[in-house]
Amino acid sequence: MQEKNVQGKKKQGNKSQEKKVQGNKSQENRIQGKQVQEGKNQGIPKRENKRPESRAVKGVRPEQKQRPEQKQKAAKFGKPVLKQQSGQNVEKGKKNAKKSMCPVMRQCGGCQMLDMPYAEQLKTKRKRLETLLKGICPVKDMIGMEDPFYYRNKVHAVFDRDRRGNIISGIYQENTHNVVPVEKCMIEDQKADEIIGTIRGMLKSFKIRTFDEDTGYGLLRHVLIRRGFESGEIMVVLVTASPVFPSKNNFVKALREKHPEITTIVQNINGRGTSMVLGEKEHVLYGKGYIVDTLCGCSFRISSRSFYQVNPVQTEKLYTKALELAGLTGKETVVDAYCGIGTIGIIASKKAGNVIGVELNQDAVRDAINNAKMNQISNIRFFCNDAGRFLVNMAEAGEKADVVIMDPPRSGSTEEFMDSIAKMGAKKVVYVSCNPETLARDLAYMKKLGYKAKEAVGFDMFPATEHVETVIMMTYCGDKRK
């Protein structure tokens, strides 16, 4: 359940030959009919030591010509209903009988299940878990959403120009650095869509050029927007190739006049020839430079680079279940490995004796410490370290932990980390996984260490995509290697 600065796909060939261009209807038909190979998702920054944010989904709004019926379907809120074709199209057969809710679904590749009925999506994901965890533990029903649309509170858009010189914003097409123009995305916050469209429209009047990866010229590379689910606070991050931002004060003023709901604006400087979205240096152009949101009754400070769940509705359900499985009584020592900005550790601290949070990302640790102070939590400590190495050191020093909450990256945990859990004598382990394949592998190893998985509960954190989040409770039953 973690994020990192997201890496884009490797450039393939000359960019000018790769870009998809908005054109007449015949061009659109060719583009929409083209199959795109599925690959890793991109376009969203993630936590350095957690799973790539691509694990979530890509998705950064398209600015693309659409046929009238497509516009109507994309703009519809809630559960969109596909329009039934009539006349000649019906007579042409099944090929033209049904069209996707999203006009760029095939080019984007981020929402593999968008056109599948939601109930069917949940069944498919549960079946995948049952297949992978067969013989390891039973799988409960998937916990889904009441409204599986527009749930992402973090939106990333890459800016570019098409062959005609028109400014576009959207996402990288699968396995390329071609920008697919996006105006609306069915799974991302609608207000973020609107703000990105406003910024795109302002660039020409302010004579701001988009960054060109081939020539290295231009200023604006990306726009990142984060919105507090409960607080409603909005952060806009303008990622530029240079610290020099002409007329930035006037630009900020004009943007805020159009969107007074924006609470902070940050300029992030990324002048490197890299696929990483965010750079190391930042300047606050307006507001506090961060937003605050509430999760499970606790407040959290969120900066541009810190990890925070993109689907807070499902996150509350997941964290509640994880702590329910942990069965804390108020006396336990809990280790929150890969803790990010301290969300689950701070929530757990209300029911634990003391909590130790471990995170490699310095920005996240800084936020975690501030979050503990903000919530007046005194029984939690945070350490900036690799989670695996930290647990090894704890075990070697003879320190003990009663419960370990582990939330590793998509690559899963390491044998060194899991060995340390056993050496520390942890009686319970709560494993939060974003990758069922590595989860099954790690559970098999934990079984050799004497840990038995009780049950698996799947959470649909990313509707319309193939991704599955799972919570597993393990208890120590004796080392099978002895």
Disulfide bonds with the S-S distance in Angstrom:
none
